């Protein structure tokens, strides 16, 4: 099955860091469950389903979805899978990190 989104390199690095931290802190089973939640939320926001916010003030068409303790930043594309730009922890300075990825 083809995913309705692709991860940017930065978002893939975000996810790897989440996996690493989650395994160290909560173990493999909890990590798998949390990553499944993140993947499900990424699919929803990419398909314009579920609850998300549009943040045109940051970038035209940018969508943000909260899952667990992270925010997923998604940019839809016409005729292509949506781009997941970032998966950032709620305590991070999200706007500054995101702006550097939108350049």
C-alpha positions, 0 to 999 in steps of 0.5 A: 500500500502506498502511503499518502505522505512522504517524510522529508529527511528532517522529518525522518530524522525526527521520527528516528529520534522519537524511536530512539528516545521511546525505546530507551524510556518506555521500551520497544512495545510502547515505542511501536504503539506510539510510532503507530499512532504517529503514522496513523495521524500522519495519514489522517492529516495527509488525507485531510481527515480527522482534526488538524489546524491549518497554519497559513500564517506560517506557510500557505496550506500548512497543516498541523496535527497533534498526536501524543506529545508531538505535532506533525507538520504537513504540506499537501501537494497537488497530485502527489503525496503530502510532505511531512515536514516535521514531527516535533515535541510539544516542548520544542521551539517549533516555529523556529525549527519549522521556518528553517525547514520551509526555506 
